[in-house]
Amino acid sequence: MSETDNMPPPPVPTSEPPVTENNQDSSVAAGEKPT
């Protein structure tokens, strides 16, 4: 096991937000679901 194994995974870059089912609004990227 190396030191990198104990390190947490790198954060997801904001330039490439995860594709979600409701990826129609930027608010979804912030974690807010439009009603």
C-alpha positions in Angstrom: 0.0 0.0 0.0 1.4 3.4 -0.9 0.6 6.8 0.6 -1.6 7.6 -2.3 -3.8 4.7 -1.4 -4.7 6.3 1.9 -5.5 9.7 0.2 -9.1 10.4 -0.7 -10.0 10.7 -4.4 -9.6 14.1 -6.1 -12.7 16.4 -6.1 -14.8 16.6 -9.2 -13.9 19.7 -11.3 -16.7 22.1 -11.5 -16.0 22.5 -15.2 -17.3 19.0 -15.7 -20.4 18.5 -13.5 -21.8 15.0 -13.3 -24.6 14.3 -15.7 -27.9 13.9 -13.9 -31.4 12.9 -15.0 -32.5 16.5 -14.5 -29.5 18.1 -16.1 -31.8 20.7 -17.8 -31.0 23.4 -15.3 -27.8 24.6 -13.7 -29.5 24.5 -10.3 -29.3 20.7 -10.4 -25.5 20.9 -10.4 -25.8 22.9 -7.1 -27.8 20.1 -5.6 -31.1 21.9 -5.9 -34.0 20.1 -7.7 -36.4 22.4 -9.6 -40.0 21.8 -8.7 
